């Protein structure tokens, strides 16, 4: 059976109005959703890995207003992505001066699982396209976000 | 234009693919063709041989090591981080077009400055060296890649330091300038010398540090640099720094395989890896490398002294071989101080032989880069220009970047030329009463015309030997590459 975006995310993992206003809290808030869905076994280990990646790489913020904090970790059960929108924006460093308003927290398991990671890589690729980002900004519910993801992110 | 590109980031989940998409989109917009190899976690989609042979340039959007970089070494290249490709794809394509038009590889300055980038500078190191690539994924190919990365970071220290020291000889009192203290009494000669020799002290540390970096990423840098400093300290020279760097990289790679508990994992790269590796490698450098070198140095010195000056030509040949063996390392130092010591006893011929033999390595390599350009990559061609100045000034270190990148072939060639120069200098009965200075002390040379002839012949012998050995290697590589392709085709 073909893998779809529903295998790596769900409406429960989509936050349209993030409470957090700074990086670490944002990552924590999104990671909690991943934990609640049983997609991560060890929250602290995963969050630490994400933060380490943020520090080492100088942040994952991008000029287009997107940040993609991510980590590959043994604490991850299933390859997953949590999506969040933050109207005021959050500073994710990186090469960008822009605060990030569209956040994707990506969790990849340490082992192989090529297909899932490949699907996540498709998502990353789509983010380059302005039209795709605009649809995500325009979505008024998690369901609409899921709909856009289903349309645009396929293997 | 047709481009190939490689994108890679440390986790290989997000940036690798975003950078690929950004480059593809921008290339499409400009009517270029681009084949992107994403070296990420979702399987690496290799660019194929026909895509490579059709390409006019290569773009690296990477902040980690690149697999199989040598496949693109003949192409003009641009190197950026994945972030730059994502945020400023247009700028990256501008630079790539420019690199293609000018037919040269850009210096990967930004990558190097941001402190990441794996074999970052190795792009420049391998760039443009047609037929110069190691057999892919072979063990020696990997070692060579590591050495090249170390050399590319170390090279600026050699050129900056060497030319400053040459300037010191030029503007100062050539013989005395090395003993002057710029802090005590200012002179431009002393100033140049102080800065230049300080840069030279970094040759070993940077070489060791970045060899280890190429192998094991950032945790390798500290142990590698410390190993290089210890190689300075115990007189092991640049060969010692290479050994130290390789050791440091190997130890960190070994540590990375140890299954540490998850709770400690975030501490590994900043604390445990560098701490343990630095201690282990430092201990080896001091106890296992340092002690024997000291003993060997003593033995070599007494052997040389025992030989005396009975057979002048043989002595010249031996001094020549020693001078070129490790360029500032222990063997070189024994020969050099033997020459200097005899000057104090008013025996001047061996010093002349020592200097001739110390001038031909950089001079011969400089000559080789001129007559057989294609055997050297862009960076080495540039280093060749500085090597003229260093060779003329008896700064043998000018040959180190070449020797460190390819020791097995370059060092024997240097030794051949220096042996000839040393032997001829003795045969011609040339003498020298100054301990250093190159052409700046030629007025102090006895039999100057024949002396210059000895150096010239040695230079030619060095250049010819280097060329022959390198030609042999690239012929071998081509055979290896063809075999590789055949097996790959068979597998497909």
Contacts between the chains, C-beta under 8 A, distances in Angstrom:
chain1	res1	chain2	res2	distance
A	42	B	262	6.9
A	45	B	262	5.1
A	45	B	263	7.6
A	45	B	265	7.2
A	48	B	265	7.6
A	48	B	266	4.8
A	49	B	265	7.6
A	49	B	266	7.4
A	52	B	266	5.5
A	53	B	10	7.2
A	53	B	11	6.1
A	56	B	10	6.9
A	56	B	269	7.9
A	57	B	9	7.4
A	57	B	10	6.6
A	57	B	15	7.9
A	57	B	63	7.0
A	57	B	116	7.8
A	58	B	114	7.4
A	60	B	14	7.3
A	60	B	15	7.6
A	62	B	18	7.8
A	62	B	83	7.2
A	62	B	86	5.6
A	62	B	87	5.9
A	63	B	86	7.8
A	63	B	87	4.2
A	63	B	88	7.9
A	64	B	86	8.0
A	64	B	87	7.5
A	68	B	14	4.5
A	68	B	15	7.6
A	68	B	18	7.6
A	70	B	11	6.1
A	70	B	13	5.2
A	70	B	14	5.2
A	71	B	11	6.6
A	72	B	11	5.3
A	72	B	12	7.8
A	72	B	13	6.4
A	72	B	41	6.6
A	74	B	262	6.5
A	75	B	262	7.2
A	94	B	83	6.0
A	95	B	81	7.5
A	95	B	83	4.1
A	95	B	84	6.6
A	95	B	86	7.8
A	95	B	87	5.1
A	96	B	87	6.7
A	104	B	14	7.7
A	106	B	13	5.7
A	106	B	14	5.9
A	108	B	11	7.5
A	108	B	13	5.3
A	108	B	41	6.5
A	114	B	41	7.8
A	114	B	42	5.9
A	114	B	43	5.5
A	117	B	13	6.4
A	117	B	40	7.9
A	117	B	41	4.8
A	117	B	42	4.3
A	118	B	42	3.8
A	118	B	43	6.9
A	120	B	13	6.2
A	120	B	14	7.5
A	120	B	42	7.5
A	121	B	13	6.9
A	121	B	14	7.5
A	121	B	16	7.3
A	121	B	17	4.1
A	121	B	38	7.4
A	121	B	40	6.4
A	121	B	41	7.9
A	121	B	42	4.5
A	122	B	17	7.6
A	124	B	13	7.4
A	124	B	14	4.5
A	124	B	15	7.6
A	124	B	16	8.0
A	124	B	17	4.3
A	124	B	18	4.7
A	124	B	21	7.5
A	125	B	17	4.9
A	125	B	18	6.5
A	125	B	20	6.9
A	125	B	21	4.0
A	126	B	21	7.7
A	127	B	18	6.1
A	127	B	21	7.9
A	128	B	18	5.8
A	128	B	21	4.2
A	128	B	22	5.0
A	128	B	25	6.1
A	128	B	86	7.1
A	129	B	21	7.8
A	129	B	25	7.6
